[in-house]
Amino acid sequence: DHARAYRIYRNLALEGTSRNATWKVGYCLDLGYGVDRNRTAAVEWYRKAAAQDDVPEAMYNLGVSYLHGEGVARDASKAAVWF
């Protein structure tokens, strides 16, 4: 159940107990798994996860977002930084 998974990930992310949960909240928002799709919010969660420590999934997804202009303005230079 994607909606349940989203709620669990979000709660863990807000508690700060799981950096993986933080990028997974972004992923759910990015793809609309268990929540309405919101790519702008997804980018914010990816940024939070990337800032926590080395979370390669969040960094990669930020790069993809910048490369394709999904949730942010298209910017190949910023994409390259995150890849």
C-alpha positions in Angstrom: 0.0 0.0 0.0 1.8 3.1 -1.3 -0.2 5.6 0.8 0.7 3.7 4.0 4.4 3.6 3.0 4.4 7.3 2.2 3.0 8.1 5.7 5.6 5.9 7.4 8.5 7.4 5.4 7.2 10.9 6.1 6.9 10.3 9.8 10.4 8.8 10.0 11.8 11.7 8.0 10.2 14.3 10.2 11.5 12.5 13.3 14.9 12.6 11.8 15.5 8.9 12.5 16.1 7.8 8.9 17.9 9.6 6.1 16.7 6.9 3.7 13.1 7.8 4.6 13.8 11.4 3.6 14.7 10.6 0.1 11.9 8.1 -0.2 9.4 10.8 0.7 10.8 12.8 -2.2 10.5 9.7 -4.5 6.9 9.1 -3.5 6.1 12.7 -4.3 8.1 12.6 -7.5 6.2 9.6 -8.9 2.9 10.1 -7.1 3.1 6.9 -5.0 0.6 7.1 -2.2 0.3 10.8 -2.5 -0.5 13.4 -5.2 2.4 13.9 -7.5 4.3 17.1 -6.7 7.7 17.4 -8.2 8.5 20.7 -6.6 8.0 19.2 -3.1 10.0 16.1 -4.2 13.0 18.3 -5.0 12.8 19.8 -1.6 12.8 16.4 0.1 15.7 15.3 -2.2 17.6 18.4 -1.0 17.0 17.6 2.6 18.2 14.0 2.1 21.3 15.1 0.2 22.1 17.6 3.0 21.9 15.0 5.7 24.9 13.1 4.5 25.9 10.9 1.5 22.5 9.8 0.1 23.4 8.9 -3.5 19.7 8.2 -4.4 18.7 11.7 -3.5 21.7 13.2 -5.2 21.0 11.3 -8.4 17.3 12.3 -8.3 18.3 15.9 -7.9 20.5 15.6 -10.9 17.7 14.1 -13.0 15.3 16.8 -11.8 17.7 19.6 -12.9 18.5 17.9 -16.1 14.9 17.6 -17.2 13.5 20.7 -15.4 11.1 18.7 -13.3 10.2 20.6 -10.1 13.0 23.1 -10.8 14.2 25.2 -13.7 16.2 23.1 -16.2 19.9 23.6 -15.4 22.5 21.2 -16.9 25.3 22.7 -14.7 23.4 22.0 -11.5 22.5 18.6 -12.8 26.2 17.8 -13.3 27.0 18.8 -9.7 24.5 16.3 -8.4 25.5 13.5 -10.7 
